[in-house]
């Protein structure tokens, strides 16, 4: 059995269309859309609406953790557009989802990333796409558990939830062979992004579950350029399978 795993697609429909080549199934751990590109400021919904220069300014403020200034700047820019800002965002997100889900191979097992909009997914899913969040599915005789979304941060991305709600999803998954989450377990070496030069939030509940149940693998993304891509917790191999936007190649799992 051969399964390809991707995370943090962020608009790479071209690579996503090839991601299932040679595999029996594809797993996607979320963050399909590209709202703002920290590597290329000309890309993403924010730059499409306000231009590369404004995107660079916004990114600089967020990188410096000047969140209130970043929000104030964003509010001023949104006020220059006609109509409800949410309508502009949704229109652009829908355009990306239409392209991405059309490119998504089948069969595919998906969960949400922290920048995704779960309420829109049903409009674009195709036969052979199965969304799981706090749920388990059997693939090739192994139990795969899925936990989507992220924890609350100052960045206020769309699908961030409280610690208790997130922990409940981890608990609902229970014992599995492969634990698939968007965000990492809370191990510092897996949370530090060497390009963004900051620690992202990881899940203490996921780490506790790994220590308690010892799955073969814990797969995740979210941290695009991690200090370490792998770590072992007991018998569990913890593997960062993103950033797909940058590499365009899936992680291969065979058994």
Secondary structure, 3 states (H helix, E strand, C coil): CEEEEECCCCCCHHHHHHCCCCCCEEEECCCCCCCCCCCCCCCCHHHHHHCHHHHHHHHHHHHCCCHHHHHHHHHHHHHCCCCCHHHHHHHHHHHHHHHHHHHCCCCEEECCCCCCCHHHHCCCCCCCEEECCCEEEEECCEEEEEECCEECCCCCCCCEECHHHHHHHHHHHCCCCEEEECCCECCHHHHEECCCCEECCCEHHHHHHHHHHCCCEEEECCCCCECCCEEEECCEEEEECCCHHHHCCCEEEEC
